[in-house]
Amino acid sequence: MRALGLLVSLVLGLSLFSGAAYADASGKALGVDQDAKAETKAGVKELTVGADIFIGDKVVTDARGLVQIRFSDATKLVVGPNSSLVIEDYLLREDGSGGKLALNALSGTFRFITGGAPKDRYLIETPTGTIGVRGTALDLKRDGSHFTTIVLHGAIVIC
C-alpha cells in the first residue's frame, strides 16, 4: 500500500512538473528534419517533434536541418538549413493573446508568419538592422552582414 501511494505521488508530481514546463515554453517544434538542436542554459538538446522551445534558446540547424516552430499565439517560424537564431523574448498576455515576440536571426534562412499578437509587437533583429513586422508572412535570408527579405503577405519596416 505504501509503495502504491509513493507511485501515485510520483506520477502526480511528474505530471505537474511537465505541465509547468509546457506553460513556460514559448513554442513547440512541429516538424524537424535531420539535425536541428537547441542550445539552452542547461546544455545542447537535439530537437524532435513536440520539443519545447524557450526564451533564450538558440535554435541551430546543419546543412540538412530544418525545424518548424509554432508559438502559443499561432505565430509560425521555419528555421532553414545552415541557420541559427535566438528566441530573445516571448510574452503571452493573461488573456492568451501574444504580447511580444523578439528573435535574433544570426545566420541562414527563415520563414516567419505572424500569429495573434498586435503586429507592432514582432521584432526580428539582425547584426545589420531590425525588421518590424506589420501583419505579414516573410522569408528572411542572412548571409554574413547582408540579409534579404521576401514579403509574402503584408508589410515590413527595416531600420
Buried (B, 14 or more C-beta within 10 A) or exposed (E): EEEEEEEEEEEEEEEEEEEEEEEEBBBBBBEBEEBBBBBBEEEEEEBEEEBBBBBBBBBBBEEEBBBBBBBBBEBBBBBBBBBBBBBBBBBBEEEEBBBBBBBBBBBBBBBBBBBBBEBEBBBBBBEEEEBBBBEBBBBBBBEEEEBEBEEEEBEBEEE
